[in-house]
């Protein structure tokens, strides 16, 4: 019946993502945060975001990461992230959410290493990910 198939755990909202790095965060004229939009159905979360122009005056050091996902990912599950309209990374169009974490890491194209920021200047990034929440 329709009542038996009703979704009773649906949530939509925004989260504040932070552009950072493992050792020293980059310096960004417009600030290092941006808004992402999410929908959660049961334990499946979809997040979509666009940074608009961000002027990097320093790229920081260490592996880049975006923190602030609305829910931690399920332990034991890694999820793929797709980047587009991307000038943040010169060697990456994808990334991942590590098992049990709430951040996104870019990976080098056709590899497993973490991608570095492309350099200083105005950069743009759009991303989308669907993952299983803890």
Beta strands, then each sheet from edge to edge (+ up, - down):
strand 1: 10-21
strand 2: 27-28
strand 3: 33-41
strand 4: 44-50
strand 5: 54-58
strand 6: 64-67
strand 7: 79-84
strand 8: 94-97
strand 9: 103-107
strand 10: 121-123
strand 11: 126-132
sheet 1: 1+ 3- 4+ 11- 7+ 8- 9+ 6- 1+
sheet 2: 2+ 5- 10+
end
